[in-house]
Amino acid sequence: MASNQPKPDDRSDNVEKLQNMIDNTLENIEKAEDTASLSNNEERAKIEAKNERRRESIEAMRSEVKDEAQYNNYQ
C-alpha cells in the first residue's frame, strides 16, 4: 500500500527552475514584439497587454528567486 506521507520539501533547484522560467518568458516577450510589429492595431494591443502581464510575472518570479536564494543560504 502507498504511504500517505508527503514528499519532503526539496527546494534546492527552485532558483534554477525559476531562472529558466524567466528566460523563457523574456524570449516569449521578444517573439511577441516581433509579431506585434507585423500586426494590426487590435492584435498589437492584445500582444502588448499580454507582454505587460508577462513583465509582471517576471517581477514576481525575480522576487521568488530572491526568497529561494535566502532560504537556501539559511539551510
C-alpha positions as CSV (number, residue, x, y, z in Angstrom):
1,M,0.0,0.0,0.0
2,A,1.2,3.5,-0.8
3,S,2.1,5.8,2.1
4,N,0.2,9.0,2.5
5,Q,3.3,10.8,3.7
6,P,4.0,14.0,1.8
7,K,7.3,14.2,-0.1
8,P,10.0,16.2,1.7
9,D,10.2,19.8,0.6
10,D,13.2,19.9,-1.9
11,R,13.7,23.5,-2.9
12,S,17.4,23.0,-3.9
13,D,16.8,23.6,-7.6
14,N,13.9,26.1,-7.4
15,V,16.2,29.1,-8.2
16,E,17.4,27.3,-11.4
17,K,13.8,26.4,-12.4
18,L,12.7,30.0,-11.8
19,Q,15.6,31.4,-13.8
20,N,14.7,29.2,-16.7
21,M,11.1,30.4,-16.5
22,I,12.2,34.0,-16.5
23,D,14.5,33.3,-19.5
24,N,11.6,31.6,-21.4
25,T,9.2,34.4,-20.6
26,L,11.7,37.1,-21.8
27,E,12.1,35.1,-25.0
28,N,8.3,35.0,-25.4
29,I,8.1,38.8,-25.0
30,E,10.7,39.3,-27.7
31,K,8.9,36.9,-30.1
32,A,5.6,38.6,-29.4
33,E,7.1,42.0,-30.0
34,D,8.3,40.8,-33.4
35,T,4.8,39.6,-34.1
36,A,3.2,42.8,-32.9
37,S,5.3,44.8,-35.4
38,L,3.6,42.9,-38.2
39,S,0.1,43.0,-36.7
40,N,-2.9,45.4,-36.9
41,N,-3.7,47.8,-34.1
42,E,-6.2,45.4,-32.4
43,E,-3.8,42.5,-32.4
44,R,-0.9,44.7,-31.4
45,A,-2.9,45.9,-28.3
46,K,-3.7,42.4,-27.3
47,I,0.0,41.4,-27.6
48,E,1.1,44.5,-25.7
49,A,-1.3,43.7,-22.9
50,K,-0.1,40.1,-22.7
51,N,3.5,41.2,-22.6
52,E,2.7,43.6,-19.7
53,R,1.3,40.6,-17.8
54,R,4.4,38.7,-18.7
55,R,6.6,41.5,-17.3
56,E,4.6,41.5,-14.1
57,S,5.1,37.7,-13.9
58,I,8.8,38.2,-14.3
59,E,8.9,40.7,-11.4
60,A,7.1,38.1,-9.2
61,M,9.5,35.3,-10.3
62,R,12.5,37.5,-9.6
63,S,11.1,38.2,-6.1
64,E,10.7,34.5,-5.6
65,V,14.2,33.8,-6.8
66,K,15.4,36.2,-4.0
67,D,13.3,34.4,-1.5
68,E,14.5,31.0,-2.6
69,A,18.2,32.1,-2.6
70,Q,17.7,33.4,1.0
71,Y,16.0,30.1,2.0
72,N,18.8,28.0,0.5
73,N,21.5,30.2,2.2
74,Y,20.0,29.6,5.6
75,Q,19.8,25.8,5.2
